[in-house]
Amino acid sequence: MGDAVEFMILGAGPDDEAELLSLHRWLKQDPELVGAVTIRLVEGEPSPELMGGALDALNVIINDAAAIAGLAVSFTTWQASRSSRRARTIRQDGQDRVLAAGATPEEVRAALEPGLAEAPLVSTGELHDGAEEPS
């Protein structure tokens, strides 16, 4: 893979801003990703009640193909550290893929590398809009 890989990690609703900020900090502090991955906060449309838009997503650009595996491990480690684990939607090239709350690093990597996975990756059933997996 020679080109950069760009995708969005979408928020699971208006109350998901703290989770996206946490993930943003987590990924920015991972020494394996520094210099190889660019991560930006994406605000949604401003609402009349707020001065600015709420945090809507993270825009992630992977400049080094070797960093995909590191990002997948970092993402799943962050996800496992959360008390409220949610499915996450990855948007890439206009297509959404839902990663279950318990997605493995291999599933995340396959979702991000074109050609590795033909089918949407959901480990235990279709989950949408940040729905939590049943326990």
N, C-alpha and C positions, 0 to 999 in steps of 0.2 A: 504494500500500500504506500504510494508515494505522496498522495494529496492529504491535506488536512481533513480531519473529520470534525464536522460541526453538528451540534444537536442541542435541543432544549430539554431541560428537566422541568416539567410543568408542575405548578403548585396544585394542590388538591382542593383548593377552595380558598375563600377569603380568610379563613383562620389558619392558613398554612404558612403565613409569612415568617413566623419564628423558626419553623422547620427549614425553610429555604435558606434563611440567614445562617442557621447552624450548619447546614450542608456546605454553604459557600465558605464559611470560616474553616471547616474541616478540610475541604479539598485544597484551599489556598495554603494551609499550613503543612500539607503533606510534602516532605522533602523530595520524594520521587517524582512529584508532578511539577515542581517549580521549574519554570523555563520551557516546559514541554506542553503545558496546558494553560489556556487562557480562560478565565471564568468571570462572567459579568452578570450582575443583577439586572433583571428585566422588570420594569414597572408596567402595570396595566394602565388602562385609561383612567384618568382622574375622575373621582366621583364628586358630586356637588357638595357632599358633607365633608370631604377631606381636602386638604391643601394640595396634595399630590396623589399619584396613583399608588395603589397597593402593590407590593411585590408579587409578581405573577409567575416568574420562572427564572431559571438560571440558563444562560447561554454559555455553552462549553465548546471550545475549539481545541482539538488535540492536534498539535503540530508535529509530533513525533509518534509514529506508529507503535513504538515500543512502550509508550506511556498508556496505551489502551488497557493493557493488563493491570498496570498499577492503579489506574483510575477505577477499574472494576473492583479491585480488592479494597481500595479506600472507600468507595461508595458502599459496598456491602458491609464493611466494618462499621461505618457510620450508621447504616440502617439497623444493624444488630444492636447498637448502643442505645437506640431510642426506646423509651418506654411505650410510646405509641407508634407501632410499626404500621406503615401504610404502603399500599401498592403505589408505584410511581410510574408516570407516563413519560416516555421518552419520545420526543418528536424529532424526526430526522427526514429530510427531503420530502416534507409534506405527509409523511406517514407516522401514525402513532403506534407505539408498542407499549403494552402494559407489562411492567415487571412486578411480579408478586412481591409482597413484603419479605418473603424469605428467598428471594432470587439469589442464586449463587454467583460468584465472580465469573464463572464460565458463561452463564446465561446473560449477564450484563455485557460481557465482552462480545458475545455473539450478536447481541442486539446492536452493538455499535460498529461492528466490522462488516461492511457490505459483503454479501456472498456467503457468510458463515451460516446464516440462518434464513431459511425461506419463510418459515411460519412465525407468527407473533409469539413472543416468549412469555408464557404465564405458567408458573410452576404448579399451581393447584387449582386452577379454574379462572375464568374470565372475571377480572375485577376492573372497575372503571371509576373515574372521578375520585381517586384516592380512597376508595372503600377499604376498610380494614379486612384482613383475612379472618374468617371465623376461627376461633380457638378450640 
